[in-house]
Amino acid sequence: MGRALEVVAGFATNPGATFTTLTPSTGQSFTVRGTDINAKTWLMASWAFNATVGELRIRSPRLHDFFSGIRNRVTANFVGPLYLDPSGDSYAQRLYAQDALTTELTGGGAEIDTATLLIGYQDLGGIAGRFIDAPTLGKVGLNVVTVEVTVTAVVTGNFGGAVAVNSSIDNLIANTDYAVLGGFTDTRGDTVGITGVDFGNLRVGFPAEPSIRNLTSNWFLKLSDAFTGAWIPVFNSANKTQTTVDVQTNGAGGTYIINLELVQLLPGSVPGGATGAAVQAGGGGAPTSAGQPG
């Protein structure tokens, strides 16, 4: 199965009180990717970063209605989930292949406001992302490790400042798989993005909100629990220079120190996808057994 997860972000310049269609970040689109019509696609979360209070509206003729749709109030200077909250049981909105989602914001009249959708694909042609579920993590997880990077964001509303996961601290064991639980940042923005060959060269990510680190530090684990599926990204350290971290934020830009919370996995426990590195048994001198209490 070509499982995929993608954050799609965009921005509106000086939207004011009028719903303004978001301009997608460079290289992105709010049109759902083409999939097998029998495979499911879901809107799993959304969030926004406004300097001024506003609203995020997501609509499509394929969803409930094209008049108001999914419409949520955006708190100024707070980047919490608006649609769904993966910290507990949740519900995902079904999406449809090649449907152009009309994604709009209101906000301030003298600022760039931003928003992000998190979309999950059960089977996306040409993609073979590597993901595991929470029970698998409990069985094959070995050690927790933190990767820290520094990203200098751009001021245009686009993703920018991409750096490799090993750009600041190169402490990953060679030829070893790591699950990404989530992470947190010291500076408020819209989205922290992580892109790599093990994710099918798509960008996964979480809200860049320092005040909810209890949620974002375990973002993908909570996502897996909430939606009862394999949504925890896995990458191999052989691909560390091609696995990058960037930030999408408003016109303030800024410097972001980001901690990614990883779990080292038992060697050979996660198959390599079409774009993932093959894992050698016993790679990195890791233990040969693992597991959680219970």
DORO-300611 format. One record per residue (C-alpha): residue number from 0; x, y, z. Coordinates in steps of 0.5 Angstrom, whole numbers. Each point is the difference from the previous one (the first is absolute). Layout:
# residues N
[atom NUM,[X,Y,Z]],
...
END
This chain:
# residues 294
[atom 0,[0,0,0]],
[atom 1,[3,7,-2]],
[atom 2,[-2,3,7]],
[atom 3,[1,8,0]],
[atom 4,[0,6,5]],
[atom 5,[0,7,-2]],
[atom 6,[0,7,3]],
[atom 7,[-3,5,-5]],
[atom 8,[1,7,2]],
[atom 9,[-2,7,-3]],
[atom 10,[0,7,1]],
[atom 11,[-5,6,-1]],
[atom 12,[3,7,0]],
[atom 13,[-4,6,4]],
[atom 14,[-6,-4,0]],
[atom 15,[-4,4,4]],
[atom 16,[-7,-2,2]],
[atom 17,[-1,-3,-7]],
[atom 18,[1,-7,-1]],
[atom 19,[6,0,-5]],
[atom 20,[2,-7,-4]],
[atom 21,[7,-2,3]],
[atom 22,[6,0,-5]],
[atom 23,[3,-7,1]],
[atom 24,[7,0,2]],
[atom 25,[5,-1,-5]],
[atom 26,[0,-7,-4]],
[atom 27,[-7,-1,4]],
[atom 28,[-7,-1,-2]],
[atom 29,[-7,0,4]],
[atom 30,[-2,-5,-5]],
[atom 31,[-1,-7,2]],
[atom 32,[5,-4,-3]],
[atom 33,[-2,-6,-5]],
[atom 34,[-1,-6,3]],
[atom 35,[-4,-7,-1]],
[atom 36,[-7,2,1]],
[atom 37,[-1,-6,4]],
[atom 38,[6,2,5]],
[atom 39,[-2,5,5]],
[atom 40,[3,7,1]],
[atom 41,[-2,4,7]],
[atom 42,[1,7,2]],
[atom 43,[3,-2,7]],
[atom 44,[1,7,3]],
[atom 45,[1,8,-1]],
[atom 46,[3,6,3]],
[atom 47,[1,7,-1]],
[atom 48,[5,5,2]],
[atom 49,[-3,7,0]],
[atom 50,[3,7,3]],
[atom 51,[-8,2,1]],
[atom 52,[-6,-4,1]],
[atom 53,[-3,-3,-6]],
[atom 54,[-3,-6,-3]],
[atom 55,[2,-6,-4]],
[atom 56,[-5,-3,-5]],
[atom 57,[1,-7,-4]],
[atom 58,[-5,-1,-5]],
[atom 59,[-2,-4,-6]],
[atom 60,[-6,-3,-4]],
[atom 61,[2,-7,2]],
[atom 62,[0,2,7]],
[atom 63,[-7,2,4]],
[atom 64,[-1,6,-3]],
[atom 65,[4,6,-4]],
[atom 66,[-3,5,3]],
[atom 67,[3,0,7]],
[atom 68,[3,-7,1]],
[atom 69,[5,-1,5]],
[atom 70,[1,7,4]],
[atom 71,[4,1,6]],
[atom 72,[2,6,4]],
[atom 73,[7,2,0]],
[atom 74,[3,2,7]],
[atom 75,[5,6,-1]],
[atom 76,[7,-3,1]],
[atom 77,[-1,-7,2]],
[atom 78,[1,-6,-5]],
[atom 79,[-4,-5,3]],
[atom 80,[-4,-5,-4]],
[atom 81,[-7,3,-3]],
[atom 82,[-3,-6,-3]],
[atom 83,[1,-7,4]],
[atom 84,[5,-1,6]],
[atom 85,[4,-6,-1]],
[atom 86,[1,0,8]],
[atom 87,[-6,-4,1]],
[atom 88,[-5,-4,-4]],
[atom 89,[-2,4,-7]],
[atom 90,[-3,0,-6]],
[atom 91,[3,1,-7]],
[atom 92,[-4,3,-6]],
[atom 93,[0,-4,-6]],
[atom 94,[3,3,-6]],
[atom 95,[0,-1,-8]],
[atom 96,[6,-1,-5]],
[atom 97,[1,6,-4]],
[atom 98,[-5,4,4]],
[atom 99,[2,8,0]],
[atom 100,[-1,2,8]],
[atom 101,[-2,7,0]],
[atom 102,[4,2,6]],
[atom 103,[-1,7,3]],
[atom 104,[2,5,6]],
[atom 105,[-2,6,3]],
[atom 106,[5,4,4]],
[atom 107,[3,6,1]],
[atom 108,[1,6,-6]],
[atom 109,[7,1,1]],
[atom 110,[3,-7,1]],
[atom 111,[2,-7,-3]],
[atom 112,[-5,-5,3]],
[atom 113,[1,-7,-1]],
[atom 114,[-3,-7,0]],
[atom 115,[1,-7,-1]],
[atom 116,[-3,-7,-1]],
[atom 117,[2,-7,1]],
[atom 118,[-2,-5,-5]],
[atom 119,[1,-7,1]],
[atom 120,[-1,-5,-6]],
[atom 121,[-1,-8,1]],
[atom 122,[3,-1,-7]],
[atom 123,[3,5,-4]],
[atom 124,[3,-2,-7]],
[atom 125,[8,0,-1]],
[atom 126,[1,1,8]],
[atom 127,[2,-5,5]],
[atom 128,[1,4,6]],
[atom 129,[2,-4,6]],
[atom 130,[-5,1,6]],
[atom 131,[-1,-4,6]],
[atom 132,[-6,0,5]],
[atom 133,[1,0,8]],
[atom 134,[0,-7,2]],
[atom 135,[5,-1,-5]],
[atom 136,[4,5,3]],
[atom 137,[-1,-3,7]],
[atom 138,[3,-6,-3]],
[atom 139,[6,2,-4]],
[atom 140,[2,6,4]],
[atom 141,[7,0,3]],
[atom 142,[2,7,2]],
[atom 143,[-2,7,0]],
[atom 144,[4,6,-3]],
[atom 145,[0,7,-1]],
[atom 146,[2,3,-7]],
[atom 147,[1,8,1]],
[atom 148,[0,4,-6]],
[atom 149,[0,8,-2]],
[atom 150,[-4,3,-5]],
[atom 151,[-1,7,-3]],
[atom 152,[-7,1,-2]],
[atom 153,[-1,4,-6]],
[atom 154,[-5,6,0]],
[atom 155,[-4,-1,-6]],
[atom 156,[-5,-5,3]],
[atom 157,[3,-6,-4]],
[atom 158,[4,-6,3]],
[atom 159,[7,2,1]],
[atom 160,[7,-1,3]],
[atom 161,[0,-8,-1]],
[atom 162,[6,-3,4]],
[atom 163,[2,-7,0]],
[atom 164,[-2,-4,7]],
[atom 165,[8,-1,1]],
[atom 166,[2,7,-1]],
[atom 167,[0,2,7]],
[atom 168,[2,-6,4]],
[atom 169,[2,-6,-4]],
[atom 170,[-2,-6,5]],
[atom 171,[-4,-5,-4]],
[atom 172,[3,-7,0]],
[atom 173,[2,-2,-7]],
[atom 174,[-5,-4,-4]],
[atom 175,[-6,0,5]],
[atom 176,[-7,1,0]],
[atom 177,[-3,6,4]],
[atom 178,[-8,1,1]],
[atom 179,[-1,8,1]],
[atom 180,[-5,1,6]],
[atom 181,[-1,7,-1]],
[atom 182,[4,6,2]],
[atom 183,[0,7,3]],
[atom 184,[3,7,-2]],
[atom 185,[2,6,5]],
[atom 186,[-3,5,-5]],
[atom 187,[-8,1,-2]],
[atom 188,[-1,-1,-8]],
[atom 189,[-5,-4,-4]],
[atom 190,[3,-7,-2]],
[atom 191,[6,-4,1]],
[atom 192,[1,-4,-6]],
[atom 193,[5,-7,-1]],
[atom 194,[1,-2,-7]],
[atom 195,[4,-6,-2]],
[atom 196,[0,-6,-5]],
[atom 197,[-2,-5,6]],
[atom 198,[-7,4,0]],
[atom 199,[-1,0,-8]],
[atom 200,[4,7,-1]],
[atom 201,[-7,3,4]],
[atom 202,[0,5,5]],
[atom 203,[-2,-3,7]],
[atom 204,[-1,5,6]],
[atom 205,[-3,3,6]],
[atom 206,[-2,7,3]],
[atom 207,[5,4,2]],
[atom 208,[-3,2,6]],
[atom 209,[5,1,6]],
[atom 210,[-6,0,6]],
[atom 211,[-3,-7,-2]],
[atom 212,[7,-4,0]],
[atom 213,[-4,-6,4]],
[atom 214,[-4,-1,-7]],
[atom 215,[5,2,-5]],
[atom 216,[6,-4,3]],
[atom 217,[-4,-7,-1]],
[atom 218,[-4,3,-6]],
[atom 219,[1,-6,-5]],
[atom 220,[-1,-5,6]],
[atom 221,[-7,3,2]],
[atom 222,[-2,1,-7]],
[atom 223,[1,-8,-1]],
[atom 224,[-4,-1,7]],
[atom 225,[-6,5,-2]],
[atom 226,[0,-3,-7]],
[atom 227,[2,-8,2]],
[atom 228,[5,0,-6]],
[atom 229,[7,0,-2]],
[atom 230,[1,8,0]],
[atom 231,[7,0,3]],
[atom 232,[5,2,-5]],
[atom 233,[7,-5,0]],
[atom 234,[6,2,-4]],
[atom 235,[7,-3,0]],
[atom 236,[6,4,2]],
[atom 237,[3,-2,-6]],
[atom 238,[-4,5,-3]],
[atom 239,[1,5,5]],
[atom 240,[3,5,-5]],
[atom 241,[-6,0,-4]],
[atom 242,[-5,0,6]],
[atom 243,[-1,8,1]],
[atom 244,[-4,4,5]],
[atom 245,[-3,7,-2]],
[atom 246,[-5,5,2]],
[atom 247,[-6,4,-2]],
[atom 248,[-2,6,3]],
[atom 249,[-2,7,-1]],
[atom 250,[3,6,-2]],
[atom 251,[4,1,7]],
[atom 252,[5,-6,-3]],
[atom 253,[4,-2,6]],
[atom 254,[6,-5,3]],
[atom 255,[-3,-6,2]],
[atom 256,[3,-5,5]],
[atom 257,[-3,-7,-1]],
[atom 258,[0,-6,3]],
[atom 259,[-2,-6,-3]],
[atom 260,[-2,-6,5]],
[atom 261,[2,-7,-4]],
[atom 262,[0,-7,3]],
[atom 263,[6,-5,-3]],
[atom 264,[-4,-6,-3]],
[atom 265,[2,-7,1]],
[atom 266,[5,-2,-7]],
[atom 267,[-4,-3,-5]],
[atom 268,[-7,1,3]],
[atom 269,[-3,5,-5]],
[atom 270,[0,-2,-8]],
[atom 271,[3,5,-4]],
[atom 272,[-4,3,-5]],
[atom 273,[1,2,-7]],
[atom 274,[4,6,2]],
[atom 275,[2,-2,7]],
[atom 276,[7,-3,1]],
[atom 277,[1,-8,1]],
[atom 278,[1,-1,8]],
[atom 279,[6,-5,1]],
[atom 280,[-2,-5,6]],
[atom 281,[4,2,6]],
[atom 282,[2,7,-3]],
[atom 283,[4,5,4]],
[atom 284,[1,-5,6]],
[atom 285,[-7,1,2]],
[atom 286,[-3,-5,5]],
[atom 287,[-4,-6,-3]],
[atom 288,[-6,0,5]],
[atom 289,[-5,6,2]],
[atom 290,[-7,2,3]],
[atom 291,[-4,4,5]],
[atom 292,[-2,-2,6]],
[atom 293,[-7,-4,1]],
END
